[in-house]
Amino acid sequence: MMKQTEAAKRSELSREATLEAVLFAAGDPLPLAGIASIMDCAEPEAAEIVRALQAKLSSEGSGLTVQKVAGGY
């Protein structure tokens, strides 16, 4: 498995941070298609960003979680 470059890591973290802000500001659950549209990516990539954010928040012991509810996140 190849190591990620620093730029790739920052980009990934930036996308996670962007998603976290979008979900926090949305107020209502966003469907995966809506997340993909906002993040300007395909749904499978949006799903991976959601999973990465879930893992990041969990590993950091954050009081925030990302869960699927009402057809969205």
PELIN-V111524 format. One record per residue. N is the residue number from 1. D_LAST is the distance of its C-alpha to the last C-alpha in whole Angstrom. Layout:
N;D_LAST  N;D_LAST
This chain:
1;30  2;31  3;30  4;27  5;29  6;28  7;27  8;25  9;24  10;23  11;22  12;19  13;18  14;18  15;16  16;14  17;15  18;14  19;10  20;10  21;12  22;10  23;7  24;10  25;12  26;10  27;10  28;8  29;5  30;5  31;6  32;7  33;11  34;10  35;9  36;12  37;14  38;13  39;14  40;17  41;16  42;16  43;13  44;15  45;15  46;11  47;10  48;13  49;12  50;8  51;11  52;13  53;11  54;11  55;14  56;16  57;14  58;16  59;19  60;19  61;19  62;17  63;16  64;12  65;10  66;6  67;6  68;5  69;6  70;8  71;7  72;4  73;0
